[in-house]
Amino acid sequence: MAKLKLKGKDLRAIGYPEGPVISIAMNLMERHYKHHSTEQAIDILKEVLATPADYAEDAILAPVAQHLLPKPVPEGAEISLNATGIQFNVFGGEFIEPGAMNQMYQAAKLPVSIAGALMPDAHAGYGLPIGGVLATENAVIPYGVGVDIGCRMCLSIFDIDPKELTQREHYFTRELNEATLFGGGRQFEYSTEHPVIDRPEFGELSLLKALQGKAAKQLGSSGSGNHFAEFGIVEINEKDTQLGVEAGTYLGLLTHSGSRALGANIANHYTKVAKQKRRLPGEANNLAWLTMDEQEGIEYWMAMNLAGDYASACHHVIHAKIAKQLARQPLKMVENHHNFAWREMYEGREVIVHRKGATPAGKNVLGIIPGSMTAPGFIVKGKGELAAINSASHGAGRKMSRTAAMNAITKSALQEMLTKHGVKLLGGGLDEAPHAYKDIYTVMNAQQHLVDTVGLFYPKIVKMDGTAPKPWMKKGKEELGE
């Protein structure tokens, strides 16, 4: 039988790259597979090319596989962005600022990016824009999640006549004031017992050990910036199968806050680690990622999920306090994260979906999209739109930075708006005035293909932080947590 004799053109024809790997493969095949036919040898080399990792420790073919495997980037070495970014879909692009678009274009050029989308409430942030959705392969971007990890909405619908909000305004005002704390760094004198504080992650990661005590005392607090707790009127026009609440008018409690100091510390620590491991050019540096098969990536994923569960627990503590005072259990609770990363399937493969200021909107998934302190919030049900990576906006979105709002809006203009809509404001500042936000109806109209509206929430008694924004908050539009 004739001995095997391969030619370089045979290997190039099946996709082998120019370089030493061709001569190495030819030599190994002719020595160890000399009695195979050319067709058999080529089939073997096709398999090695398709899945080199499977042959990385093969007794014969390992040298070929090693040359085909991607070369690891040395830690700390600068990584170039792709010359051409992935295509991403934009919803409501006519009223999205250029800064947010530019940040999304940068994110689209990351080597790990698979798919993206920009929501109609989008505006510039740090790294990924607020309102940005990015699916990546085996990588998580701390600033793609955001600093306020697990920032979320939570709505309790009570079978109480909402006329009581006017008739017993003093009572409901007192309950909001007593149910939670607002303000940067604030914490309760005593910690609240909750299973989330006893989670094993606090003992497994050194960073979390140092944060456990403060997390316990901040449990049930609400922070600053655009966070709020408010009573209002819930309107359900017709019963929806997913929502399960009869058509009618109800009293609602809506809260918006995140993971407080716990999430902020996790985000800042692992962003620093990611930047040290992967240096990206210019402003793209804030998009540094951690892979899901390296220790730091695994740690961040654990910590991020803990922070998300902690944020959820904060809302549940507030809602439980108020439900106890009302002596009623809610008919329904609707809640969702909008600063988080999830493992999801996209076009047949598992990806990491970052939703930074975006609401999960998979098929029949319920969520809340708030407007402003005088504009209604929308109870929505996702349509599972793949073009938006199963996402929708997380609110109306800012049209003014905090500094611009404080310079442009007067106290009398704010009070006039509150009076017009019959809203009582507890705390709150000009930086959060309704004038600083986009029109929620315009935003919702731009995402009709993404969600169905199943109910509305009209704010009536609104509690927010009343202190002036910190200097670092006034510079941008992103809520950074504490």
C-alpha positions in Angstrom: 0.0 0.0 0.0 1.4 3.4 -0.9 2.4 5.6 1.9 0.4 8.7 2.7 1.6 11.9 1.0 -0.1 15.2 1.7 0.2 18.6 0.0 0.0 22.0 1.6 -2.8 23.0 -0.8 -4.9 20.1 0.5 -4.8 21.6 4.0 -5.3 25.1 2.8 -8.3 23.9 0.9 -10.1 22.7 4.0 -9.3 26.0 5.9 -5.9 25.5 7.6 -4.2 28.9 8.0 -0.9 29.8 6.4 2.0 29.1 8.8 3.9 26.4 10.6 0.8 24.4 11.4 0.5 23.2 7.8 4.0 21.6 7.8 3.6 20.3 11.3 0.2 18.6 10.4 1.6 17.1 7.2 4.7 15.7 9.0 2.6 14.1 11.8 0.0 12.6 9.5 2.6 11.1 7.2 4.5 9.6 10.1 1.7 8.3 12.3 -1.1 7.8 9.7 1.0 6.6 6.8 -1.3 3.7 5.9 -4.4 6.0 5.8 -5.8 7.2 2.5 -5.6 10.9 1.7 -9.4 11.2 2.2 -9.1 9.6 5.6 -6.3 11.9 6.7 -8.1 15.0 5.5 -11.2 13.9 7.5 -9.1 13.6 10.6 -7.5 17.1 10.0 -11.0 18.6 9.4 -12.0 17.3 12.9 -9.0 18.8 14.5 -9.6 22.1 12.8 -13.2 22.2 13.8 -12.6 21.4 17.5 -8.9 21.9 18.4 -9.7 21.9 22.1 -10.7 18.3 21.9 -7.3 17.4 20.6 -5.2 19.6 22.8 -3.9 16.6 24.8 -4.0 14.0 22.0 -0.9 11.9 22.0 -0.2 12.5 18.3 -2.3 15.5 17.2 -1.7 17.9 20.2 1.0 19.9 18.3 -1.5 20.6 15.5 -4.3 21.5 17.9 -2.1 23.9 20.0 -1.3 25.9 16.8 -5.0 26.1 16.0 -6.2 27.2 19.4 -6.6 31.0 20.0 -3.5 32.4 21.6 -4.2 33.8 25.1 -3.8 37.6 25.4 -1.1 38.4 28.0 -2.6 39.9 31.1 -2.5 43.6 31.0 -1.8 43.8 27.2 -3.9 46.2 25.2 -6.7 44.6 23.3 -7.8 46.2 20.0 -11.4 46.7 19.1 -12.7 45.0 16.0 -12.6 47.3 12.9 -16.3 46.6 12.2 -18.8 46.1 15.0 -21.7 43.8 15.2 -25.0 45.1 13.9 -27.4 46.3 16.6 -31.0 47.4 16.5 -32.0 50.9 17.8 -35.6 51.6 19.0 -36.7 55.2 19.1 -33.4 56.4 17.5 -34.7 59.8 16.6 -34.6 60.9 20.3 -31.5 59.1 21.5 -28.5 61.4 22.1 -25.3 60.9 20.1 -23.3 60.0 23.3 -25.3 56.9 23.9 -25.1 55.9 20.2 -21.3 56.3 20.3 -21.0 54.2 23.4 -23.1 51.5 21.8 -20.9 51.6 18.6 -17.9 51.0 20.9 -19.5 48.1 22.7 -20.4 46.5 19.3 -16.7 46.4 18.4 -15.7 44.3 21.4 -14.2 40.9 20.4 -16.7 39.2 22.8 -19.8 40.9 21.5 -22.5 38.7 19.8 -25.6 40.9 19.6 -26.8 44.3 20.8 -29.8 46.6 21.0 -30.5 50.2 22.2 -33.7 51.0 24.0 -35.7 54.2 23.4 -34.9 55.7 26.8 -31.2 55.4 26.2 -28.6 58.0 27.3 -24.9 58.0 28.0 -23.5 56.2 31.0 -20.2 54.6 32.0 -19.1 51.9 29.6 -22.4 50.5 28.2 -25.0 53.3 27.8 -28.0 53.2 30.0 -30.7 51.6 27.9 -28.0 49.4 26.3 -28.4 45.6 25.9 -25.4 43.6 24.9 -25.0 39.8 24.5 -21.5 38.5 24.8 -19.8 35.1 24.5 -18.4 33.7 27.7 -17.7 37.1 29.2 -19.3 39.5 31.7 -18.7 43.2 31.7 -19.0 44.8 35.2 -19.8 48.2 33.7 -22.1 46.5 31.3 -24.3 45.7 34.3 -23.7 49.0 36.1 -22.7 50.1 39.5 -26.1 49.8 41.1 -26.3 46.0 40.5 -29.8 44.7 40.6 -31.5 48.1 40.5 -35.1 47.1 40.2 -38.8 47.9 40.2 -41.4 46.4 42.6 -45.1 47.0 42.5 -47.6 45.7 45.1 -51.3 46.0 44.1 -53.7 46.2 47.0 -57.5 45.7 46.9 -58.0 49.1 48.6 -60.0 52.1 47.1 -57.4 54.6 46.0 -59.6 57.4 47.1 -58.1 56.7 50.5 -54.9 58.3 49.3 -56.7 61.6 49.4 -58.9 61.0 52.3 -56.1 59.7 54.5 -53.1 61.4 53.0 -51.4 62.0 56.3 -51.6 58.3 57.1 -50.0 57.2 53.8 -47.4 59.9 54.0 -46.4 58.6 57.5 -46.1 55.1 56.3 -43.8 56.0 53.4 -41.6 58.0 55.7 -41.3 55.2 58.2 -41.0 52.2 55.8 -37.5 53.1 54.4 -34.5 55.4 54.4 -33.3 57.7 51.6 -29.9 59.3 51.2 -26.4 58.4 50.3 -24.7 56.1 52.7 -27.6 56.0 55.2 -28.4 52.9 57.2 -30.6 51.8 60.0 -29.5 51.7 63.6 -30.3 48.0 63.8 -30.0 45.4 61.1 -33.0 43.5 59.7 -32.9 39.7 59.9 -33.2 38.2 56.4 -31.9 35.0 54.8 -30.0 37.0 52.2 -27.6 38.3 54.9 -26.7 34.8 55.9 -25.8 33.7 52.4 -22.6 31.6 52.2 -21.1 34.0 49.6 -20.4 36.5 52.4 -18.0 34.0 53.9 -16.5 32.7 50.6 -15.3 36.0 49.1 -13.0 38.3 51.1 -14.5 41.4 49.5 -18.0 40.4 50.7 -16.9 39.6 54.2 -16.1 43.3 54.8 -19.5 44.4 53.4 -21.8 42.1 55.3 -22.3 44.3 58.3 -23.2 47.4 56.4 -25.4 45.4 54.0 -27.4 44.1 57.1 -27.9 47.7 58.3 -28.9 49.0 54.8 -31.3 46.2 54.1 -34.7 47.9 53.3 -33.2 51.3 52.6 -33.6 53.0 49.2 -30.5 55.3 48.5 -30.5 58.5 46.5 -30.6 59.7 42.9 -33.7 58.5 41.0 -34.8 56.0 43.6 -38.2 56.3 45.1 -41.1 54.8 47.1 -44.6 55.9 46.2 -48.3 55.3 46.6 -50.5 55.7 43.6 -53.5 54.5 41.6 -53.3 51.3 39.6 -55.7 51.0 36.6 -56.4 47.6 35.0 -58.6 47.9 32.0 -59.1 44.2 31.4 -57.9 41.1 33.1 -54.7 39.7 31.7 -53.8 36.0 32.1 -50.3 36.7 33.3 -51.1 39.5 35.7 -54.2 37.7 37.1 -55.9 40.9 38.4 -59.5 41.7 37.6 -60.2 44.9 35.7 -60.6 47.8 38.1 -58.9 50.6 40.1 -56.6 49.7 42.9 -54.1 51.2 45.4 -50.5 50.5 44.4 -47.1 50.7 46.2 -44.2 51.2 43.7 -40.5 51.2 44.7 -37.3 51.7 42.7 -33.9 51.1 44.2 -30.9 48.7 44.0 -28.2 47.0 46.0 -26.8 50.0 47.9 -23.2 49.9 49.1 -22.9 46.2 48.5 -23.5 46.4 44.7 -21.4 49.6 44.3 -18.4 48.0 46.0 -18.7 44.8 43.9 -19.0 46.8 40.7 -16.0 49.1 41.4 -13.7 46.3 42.6 -14.3 43.9 39.7 -14.2 46.7 37.1 -10.8 47.6 38.4 -9.7 43.9 38.1 -11.2 43.7 34.6 -9.3 46.8 33.5 -6.0 45.4 34.8 -6.6 42.1 32.9 -7.8 43.6 29.7 -6.8 47.1 28.6 -9.0 48.6 26.0 -8.3 51.8 24.1 -9.8 55.1 25.1 -13.3 55.3 26.6 -13.8 51.6 25.7 -11.7 50.9 28.8 -14.9 50.9 30.8 -16.0 47.9 28.8 -13.3 45.6 30.2 -14.6 42.1 30.7 -14.0 39.0 32.8 -14.4 35.6 31.2 -16.7 33.0 32.8 -14.0 30.4 33.0 -11.5 32.5 35.0 -11.5 32.8 38.8 -12.3 36.6 38.8 -15.2 36.1 36.4 -16.7 33.3 38.5 -16.3 35.5 41.6 -18.0 38.5 40.0 -20.9 36.3 38.8 -21.4 35.0 42.4 -21.2 38.5 43.9 -23.5 40.0 41.2 -26.2 37.4 41.8 -25.9 38.0 45.6 -26.3 41.7 45.0 -29.3 41.1 42.8 -31.0 39.0 45.5 -30.0 41.6 48.1 -31.7 44.3 46.1 -34.8 42.2 45.8 -34.8 41.6 49.5 -34.6 45.4 50.1 -37.9 45.8 48.2 -39.6 42.9 49.9 -38.7 44.3 53.4 -40.3 47.7 52.5 -43.4 46.1 51.0 -43.8 43.7 53.9 -43.7 46.6 56.4 -46.3 48.6 54.5 -48.5 45.5 53.9 -48.5 44.9 57.7 -49.5 48.4 58.4 -52.3 48.2 55.8 -53.4 44.8 57.2 -53.6 43.6 53.7 -51.6 41.2 51.5 -51.2 42.4 47.9 -53.3 40.8 45.2 -50.2 40.7 43.0 -46.6 41.7 43.2 -44.8 42.6 39.9 -41.0 43.1 39.9 -38.0 43.1 37.7 -34.3 43.9 37.6 -33.0 46.4 35.1 -29.2 46.4 35.9 -28.1 42.8 35.6 -26.6 40.1 33.4 -28.3 36.8 32.6 -27.3 33.5 31.0 -29.7 33.1 28.1 -30.0 31.3 24.7 -29.6 33.5 21.6 -29.9 31.9 18.1 -29.1 28.5 19.5 -26.2 29.3 21.8 -25.7 30.4 25.3 -24.7 34.0 25.8 -24.4 36.5 28.6 -27.1 39.2 28.2 -26.3 42.5 29.9 -29.3 44.8 30.4 -28.0 48.1 31.8 -31.1 50.2 32.3 -33.3 47.8 30.3 -36.2 45.6 31.3 -36.4 41.9 30.6 -39.2 41.4 28.1 -39.2 37.7 27.2 -42.5 36.2 26.0 -45.2 36.9 28.7 -42.6 38.2 31.2 -44.2 40.9 33.4 -42.3 44.1 34.3 -42.7 47.8 35.3 -41.6 50.8 33.2 -41.9 54.0 35.3 -42.4 57.5 33.9 -41.5 60.2 36.3 -42.9 61.6 39.6 -45.9 63.0 37.7 -46.1 60.6 34.6 -47.6 57.1 34.8 -45.7 53.9 35.1 -46.6 51.1 32.7 -47.2 47.5 33.8 -46.0 45.5 30.8 -45.9 42.0 29.4 -43.0 41.1 27.1 -43.4 39.9 23.5 -40.1 38.1 23.3 -38.8 40.2 20.5 -35.4 38.8 19.3 -34.4 42.0 17.6 -34.4 43.6 21.0 -32.8 40.6 22.7 -36.0 40.1 24.7 -35.7 43.6 26.3 -37.5 46.9 26.6 -36.8 50.3 28.2 -36.4 50.7 31.9 -38.2 54.1 32.1 -38.7 57.3 30.3 -35.0 58.1 30.3 -33.3 61.4 31.1 -33.2 64.2 28.6 -31.2 66.5 31.0 -28.2 65.8 33.1 -28.6 66.6 36.8 -26.6 69.8 36.5 -28.6 70.9 33.5 -31.9 70.2 35.3 -30.8 72.1 38.4 -29.8 75.1 36.3 -32.9 75.1 34.0 -35.8 74.1 36.3 -37.2 76.3 39.1 -38.9 75.3 42.3 -42.0 77.1 41.2 -42.0 75.2 37.9 -41.7 71.9 39.8 -44.5 72.8 42.2 -46.7 73.8 39.4 -46.2 70.5 37.7 -46.9 68.6 40.9 -50.1 70.5 41.6 -51.3 70.0 38.0 -51.0 66.2 38.4 -52.2 66.1 42.1 -48.9 64.7 43.4 -47.5 65.2 46.9 -43.7 65.1 46.9 -41.7 64.1 50.0 -38.1 65.1 49.5 -37.0 65.0 45.9 -35.0 67.7 44.1 -34.9 69.7 40.9 -32.5 67.2 39.4 -35.4 64.6 39.5 -38.1 67.0 38.3 -40.4 65.6 35.6 -39.0 68.2 33.1 -35.7 66.4 33.2 -37.2 63.2 31.7 -38.3 62.2 28.2 -42.0 61.8 27.5 -43.0 58.3 28.6 -45.8 58.0 26.0 -43.2 58.8 23.2 -40.9 56.1 24.7 -43.7 53.5 25.0 -44.8 54.2 21.4 -41.3 53.5 20.2 -41.4 50.0 21.7 -44.9 48.7 20.8 -43.3 45.7 19.2 -41.5 44.8 22.4 -44.2 44.9 25.1 -47.9 45.0 25.7 -49.3 47.3 28.3 -51.5 45.5 30.8 -52.0 48.2 33.4 -51.0 51.7 34.5 -49.7 53.2 37.7 -50.3 56.9 38.5 -48.1 58.3 41.3 -49.8 60.3 44.0 -47.6 60.4 47.1 -43.9 60.2 46.2 -40.9 59.8 48.5 -37.4 60.5 47.3 -34.1 61.6 48.7 -34.2 65.3 49.4 -30.4 66.1 49.6 -28.5 67.8 46.8 -26.7 65.5 44.4 -23.1 64.7 45.1 -20.6 66.4 42.7 -19.8 63.1 40.9 -23.5 62.5 40.4 -24.2 65.9 38.9 -21.6 65.4 36.1 -23.4 62.5 34.5 -26.8 61.0 34.2 -26.1 57.6 35.7 -27.3 56.5 39.1 -24.1 55.0 40.6 -25.3 53.7 43.9 -23.5 54.2 47.2 
